[in-house]
Amino acid sequence: MKKNILKILMLLMCGMMMTACGGSDDNYDPGSEGGEQEKDEWNKDNTVNICFITSLSDASANANVEKVANYIKTNDVKLAVVDNTDVTNYADPATCQNASTQLSNLSARFCSFVMEGYKGDNIEGSTIVLSHKINSVQTTPVAEGCFMQYVPTQAPLMTNPAKMKEVAFATVKFTTQEQINAAENIMKRLTGSPTKAVIVGEVKTSLSKVLVNKMSAISGMNISLVMQPVDDYTLFVVGRNWKLRETATTEIGTQNAFLLSIEEI
């Protein structure tokens, strides 16, 4: 059994496996509460598109993988996160289902699994989907049930999707306040020089204000919530050198694809 687990984790965490969202500006800027929001100019030529596919819940997306893969291929998505792509029955090779591997094969993309933790016979997590091979992935344990994954990669420009821009990208999912507290210094480091990463992830909606307050207290840090927090989870974008400008949403089976237009500022 230990050998089977080790093989699966090595494939998920270390290997790069072979195998693009309609539109409205529904972004919610928590900094606009209680005062007039400062106006600034948006440089669309310096804006990238990153897709986040999620049901904003804890429901497994394994049964939706084929629809998600078809969406990615049809829309030529080049950088995305697909939430709740779990490994089921990991200890039994005969019945094990690896959603990340299936997504990679069906979408003809490179994929990297972002582990969250064990639940019974399953390994819960999400998948970063990339259009090209990468040289390194950095996964940092944050707290119990929480890992942050950083990938130096590329994302398509909003005004010219055929042209790619280098992006230091990271993702994480917060379900407890302890995780948010433990992640503060990691987020400070990744978003600062020289990395200047943009972090796109999910937070339990009941904890969204905790995250906003924590990030807003850091000098120069920008945080945006994707739409008003109403579901179980809320999407967020964090970065000192990045700012969420626009969101477009498309329904894909049991999930939604959020196309996030994020400007490097």
Beta strands, then each sheet from edge to edge (+ up, - down):
strand 1: 47-54
strand 2: 79-82
strand 3: 87-88
strand 4: 97-98
strand 5: 110-119
strand 6: 122-130
strand 7: 138-143
strand 8: 146-156
strand 9: 164-171
strand 10: 173-174
strand 11: 198-204
strand 12: 222-225
strand 13: 233-239
strand 14: 242-252
strand 15: 255-264
sheet 1: 5+ 6- 2+ 1+ 15- 14+
sheet 2: 3+ 4-
sheet 3: 7+ 8- 9+ 11+ 10+
sheet 4: 7+ 8- 9+ 11+ 13- 12+
end
